[in-house]
Amino acid sequence: MIRTRDYRLTGPTDQPGVIDGISTDVPVQRKRLLRNATLPPEQEDLLNLLRTVLDGSS
C-alpha cells in the first residue's frame, strides 16, 4: 500500500508531459499478497532446478 501523496508519475525524459507509469521509488506502507502464482508443471520444474543451482552456488 502506498499513500496517495507519495505517488510519483513518470514519463520519458525526451517527451515532457507524457506519462507512462508510476515510480516505485516511494515508501511502502504495507505489502499484501494478492494471490499465489500458479505455474504449469514444466515451469515449476525449471524453477525448482534454478533454486537448486542457486542454493548450491553459495
C-alpha positions in Angstrom: 0.0 0.0 0.0 1.3 3.4 -1.0 -0.1 6.7 0.3 -1.7 8.8 -2.5 0.5 11.7 -1.6 3.6 9.5 -2.3 2.6 8.6 -5.9 5.0 10.0 -8.5 4.1 9.9 -12.1 6.9 9.1 -14.5 7.5 9.6 -18.2 10.1 9.7 -20.9 12.7 12.4 -20.3 12.7 13.3 -24.0 8.9 13.8 -24.1 7.8 16.3 -21.4 4.1 16.0 -20.4 3.9 12.3 -21.4 3.0 9.9 -18.6 3.9 6.3 -18.9 3.8 4.9 -15.3 4.2 5.4 -11.6 7.5 5.5 -9.8 8.2 2.5 -7.5 10.8 4.5 -5.5 8.4 5.5 -2.8 7.8 4.5 0.8 5.7 1.3 1.0 3.3 1.3 3.9 2.1 -2.3 3.7 2.5 -5.3 1.4 -0.3 -7.7 0.7 -0.2 -10.9 -1.3 -2.9 -10.8 -3.9 -2.6 -14.4 -4.9 0.0 -17.2 -5.2 1.4 -17.8 -8.7 0.2 -20.9 -10.4 2.8 -22.3 -12.7 2.4 -25.1 -15.3 4.3 -28.3 -14.2 7.2 -27.7 -16.6 7.8 -24.2 -15.4 7.6 -25.4 -11.8 10.3 -28.0 -12.6 12.5 -25.3 -14.1 12.0 -23.0 -11.1 12.9 -25.9 -8.7 16.0 -26.6 -10.8 17.0 -22.9 -10.7 16.5 -22.9 -6.9 18.8 -26.0 -6.6 21.5 -24.4 -8.7 21.4 -21.1 -6.8 21.4 -22.8 -3.4 24.4 -24.9 -4.4 26.4 -21.9 -5.6 26.7 -20.1 -2.2 
